[in-house]
Amino acid sequence: MASSAYSRTQKNSLERKSRYDGRLVKNLSKIEPKKIGIGLVAGCCLVLLTYISLAKFFAIYSPVFWLSEDQAPTKLSNTETLPKEIVARNETVETKPDANEEDEEKTSKKPTEVDQLQQREPELDPTEENDFVNLGDKVSRTTNPTPSTAPEESSKSTISELYGKNDKSKSEPAAPRAEPKLTCDDKSVDEGFPYARPEYCDMSGDIRISPKQLTAFFVSPSTPPALAPSGERRLRPYARKDNFLLPGVREVVLKSAGTDGTDNSAPSCTTTHAVPAVVFSVAGYTGNFFHDTADVLIPLFLTSAHYKGEVQFFITNYKPWWVHKYQPVLRKLSRYEPIDFDSDSGVHCFSHATIGLVRDRDLIIYPNPTRNPRNYSMVDFTRFMRAAYGLPRALPAALGEEPGRKPRMLIISRGRTRKLLNLREVAAMAEEMGFRVDVSEAGADVPRFAELVNSCDVLLAVHGAGLTNQVFLPTRAVMVQIVPWGKMDWMATNFYGQPARDMNLKYVEYYISREESTLIDRYPKDHLVFTNPLAIHGQGWKALADIIMTQDVKLDLWRFRPTLLETLNLLQE
């Protein structure tokens, strides 16, 4: 009975399923075959796209895929977490001369410490002021006793890493050696400026600088033509060819040497650098801001700015106060502490070195295929100086742009010769005409005075070194030079007038009359200084310095007034 009931239930179920299947077939038969095909194609495409988006095309993932071929993928150690932008800078490898086999074995087991790893800075264009600012912001200094140790960055820690052993027989230079080459530029005369072409030499290859021996060894199998037949050349690396002062400049010997163990062999390296070297002197007329700028800072800029901080300075006739005074400039040009050439006892090895500095005329930079192949200009130099001292103003104020704002004028006072005797009256007249006037004497605190100059729209001074501070003025500011009596037009134009124009400043000059000079109180009216001042020039610098350069100035206010009006008009352009 139960079995019969189950049989009927199963039969009824099969009958219902048969009816349902029949209905499904009828419904499918109503759909056109074309539409079914389109649906199948769309479904296949959807499945294919899903597969492509989820599939992995690398069966094996390598954590060292980004490493270069010469790096061992099986030994990452601490470098596994370093980004590939990390590079070695100014790598120093300390080595010791061979004493005996035991010492050499100990040396070979001592690891080499490389303290020069830091993140690569972006390429800088010296014509872009922001690039100089960024370099200064990112680089801080260190007082590490090793001169070439890379400084710590302000926002990052210096990265140290061990790169094998300090085995002199196996250690290689941090940078590949260039083909040995030594050239010297000894052109001494150029358009009447013999001082403007000091001798300097450029070397590539295996260069070993030994300050203790006052020698730069050029390792080469043969003597280069730039050296004398004896294999030596002596030069004084000060950027002014002046026979009066050059004897006081420490002499550096360039010497061709081999590595064969003879008396003519170069000494073994104690420090190997991965950056070029520049050797220069701060003797001569340094201490005077004009000569500091013309004889050292501008030539140093021309010689080393293209290295973008990756250069090691050696300073002869080392003056700690001078290095401290211009520390912002030195730091902007080099990331590494300068080495005192007079006291260092190591042997420093480089693949490139320059002995001496490239220069042009005083405060002037012109294009030159050999001495200035990168076509730097005085505008580039002033941008660099503003960046070195963190000066914010690149342009002067526009008159009328801010209601009630007066153009700011700085009058540089002098304490010895060429003093402006009625300075107070001149300042009062300038204020009456609409200027805001500051009076200050340029001192040893260069950063403070640079900030003051940069805050002004007009710089006014009697001819003298103080006018060199025009390098800190905003571009298109106005410089006013008061030219003393005595045919000083050539000196006024070439020392300060033309440089001002080259710096893209607006230049105004005022030539005083003999009545405005104190010379009229010291000499009769028929004296050569009044009747033929050029004859004084012809007697040489001593006569010029003793007579014309010692005068003071008392301006005729009404005669000088149009000069201030011209200055106001220039600020409105």
Secondary structure, DSSP 4 states (H G I P E B T S, - for coil): -HHHHHHHHHHHHHHHHHHHHHHHHHHHHTS-HHHHHHHHHHHHHHHHHHHHHH--S-SS--TTTTS-TTS-TT--GGGGGS-TTEEE-S----------HHHHHHHHHSEEEEEEEEEPPPP--TT-HHHHHHHHHHB-----SSTTPPPPBSSSPPEEEEEEE--TTT---SSPPPPPEEEEE----STT-GGG---EEEEEEEEEEEGGGTEEEEE-SS--TTS-TTSEEEE---SS--TTTGGGSPPEEEEEEBSSSSTTBPPPPSEE-SS-EEEEE--TTTTSHHHHIIIIIHHHHHHHGGGTB--EEEEES--HHHHHHTHHHHHHHBSSPPEETTT--S-EEEEEEEES----STT----BTTTBTT---HHHHHHHHHHHTT---SSPPPTTTSTTPPPEEEEEP-SSSS-BTTHHHHHHHHHHTT-EEEEE---S-HHHHHHHHHT-SEEEEESSGGGGGGGGSPTT-EEEEEEPTTT-HHHHIIIIIHHHHHTT-EEEEEEPPGGGBTHHHHS-TTSHHHH-HHHHHHT-HHHHHHTGGG--B---HHHHHHHHHHHHHHHH-
